[in-house]
Amino acid sequence: MATTLDVNGKPVTVKAAPDTPLLWVLRDEIGLTGPKFGCGIAQCGACTVLADGQPIRSCSMPISGLVGVKITTIESLGGNSPLQQAWVKNDVPQCGYCQSGQLMSATALLAAKPHPTDEDIDAAMDGNICRCGAYQRIRAAIKDAAGMTPAAPAKA
C-alpha cells in the first residue's frame, strides 16, 4: 500500500504497510539513517524526530498516524546549524548514538522556548538517554545555542 508522507519539507511516497513504524520507513525506504534504533519501545529517544514540531519516538509511531503531518529529521538541520555548532563547541558528542534524538528534542525546545531555563531543558530532554553521561554538556550546548552563557559545571 502506498502512503505519502511529508519528510523534511518534501512529499515522499512509500510502499510500507500502514502499521510500519516510521523509523523503519525513514531508514529502509527513504534512506535517512540519522534517527537510530535504540530500544524499540520508545524509551531511549535515539529515534526521536519531530512531527509538526513536536518530538516523537519514530520506533513506535506507525506511518498511518502521520499522513498530513510534517516530519522533520536530523538531516534537515544540515550539519552546521547553530545547535549543532554548540554541540561540537561543548564537546557533547562521544559515542554519538543518541545525538540525533538529543538534537531533535533540543530543536523542538528552542523553537518553543528560545531562552529555556534549566528546568525547561531537563523537562524537554527527559527520556533522551545518553549512555556516555554527557547531560551537563548537553545542557550547556542548548544554552549556548540559545545565546545564553552556560553555568559553570557543579564541583564534584
C-alpha positions in Angstrom: 0.0 0.0 0.0 1.3 3.5 -0.9 1.4 6.2 1.7 2.6 9.8 1.1 4.5 11.4 4.0 5.9 15.0 4.3 9.5 14.4 5.3 11.8 17.4 5.7 9.5 19.5 3.6 9.2 17.1 0.7 6.4 14.7 -0.2 7.7 11.1 -0.2 5.6 8.1 -1.2 6.4 4.8 0.5 5.1 1.3 0.0 5.2 0.1 3.6 2.3 -1.3 5.4 0.3 1.3 7.4 1.4 -0.2 10.7 5.1 0.0 9.9 7.0 2.2 12.4 8.2 5.5 10.9 11.8 4.7 11.9 12.0 1.7 9.5 10.4 3.7 6.7 12.9 6.6 7.2 15.9 4.3 7.4 15.0 1.5 5.0 12.8 3.1 2.3 13.8 6.7 2.3 17.5 6.3 3.3 17.5 8.7 6.2 19.7 7.0 8.7 20.1 9.8 11.2 17.3 8.5 13.5 18.7 5.4 15.3 17.1 2.3 16.6 17.9 2.1 20.3 15.3 0.2 22.4 12.3 -0.3 20.1 9.8 0.7 22.9 10.0 4.5 22.8 12.1 4.7 26.0 15.6 5.8 25.0 15.0 8.7 22.5 17.6 7.6 19.9 14.9 7.5 17.2 13.4 11.0 18.0 12.1 13.0 15.1 9.7 15.9 15.0 6.1 15.6 14.0 4.6 19.1 13.4 7.4 20.4 15.5 6.8 18.1 18.5 9.3 15.3 19.4 8.0 11.8 18.8 9.7 8.4 19.1 9.7 7.1 15.5 10.3 3.5 16.5 6.8 3.1 17.9 4.8 5.5 15.6 3.0 3.8 12.7 3.1 5.7 9.5 -0.7 5.6 9.2 -0.8 8.2 12.0 1.5 10.6 10.2 -0.3 11.3 7.0 -0.6 15.1 6.7 2.0 15.6 9.4 5.3 17.5 8.8 8.0 15.1 9.8 11.5 16.6 10.5 14.6 14.5 10.9 18.2 15.4 11.9 19.1 15.6 8.2 17.1 18.8 8.0 19.5 20.6 10.3 22.1 20.5 7.6 25.1 19.5 9.7 26.1 23.1 10.7 23.1 24.6 12.4 23.7 26.8 15.5 22.6 24.0 17.7 25.0 21.5 16.0 27.8 24.1 16.3 27.1 24.5 20.0 27.1 20.7 20.4 30.6 20.5 19.0 31.8 23.6 20.9 30.7 22.0 24.1 32.2 18.5 23.3 28.8 16.8 23.6 29.4 14.0 21.0 31.1 11.0 22.4 29.9 7.7 21.0 27.3 9.7 19.0 24.5 7.1 19.1 21.9 9.3 20.9 22.9 12.5 19.3 20.3 12.8 16.5 17.5 12.2 19.0 19.0 14.6 21.5 19.4 17.3 18.8 15.8 16.9 17.6 14.4 17.2 21.2 16.6 20.3 21.7 15.5 21.8 18.4 11.8 21.5 19.5 12.7 23.0 22.8 14.4 26.0 21.3 11.6 26.6 18.9 9.1 26.7 21.7 11.3 28.4 24.3 14.2 30.4 22.7 15.7 31.1 26.2 15.0 27.9 28.2 15.7 27.6 31.9 17.5 24.6 33.4 14.1 23.2 34.3 12.8 23.7 30.8 15.8 21.9 29.4 15.5 19.0 31.9 11.8 18.5 31.0 12.3 18.7 27.3 15.3 16.3 27.3 13.8 13.8 29.7 13.6 10.4 28.1 16.6 11.1 25.8 19.1 8.7 27.3 22.9 9.3 26.8 24.9 6.2 27.9 28.0 8.4 27.9 26.5 10.7 30.5 27.0 14.0 28.6 23.9 15.6 30.2 25.7 18.6 31.6 27.4 19.3 28.3 24.0 18.9 26.5 22.5 21.5 28.8 25.5 23.8 28.2 25.2 23.4 24.4 21.4 24.1 24.5 22.1 27.3 26.5 24.9 28.2 24.1 22.7 27.8 21.1 20.1 29.9 22.8 22.7 32.7 23.2 23.0 32.2 27.0 26.1 31.8 29.0 26.3 28.2 30.3 26.5 27.9 34.0 29.8 26.7 35.4 29.7 22.9 36.0 29.0 21.8 39.5 32.0 20.8 41.5 32.2 17.2 42.5 
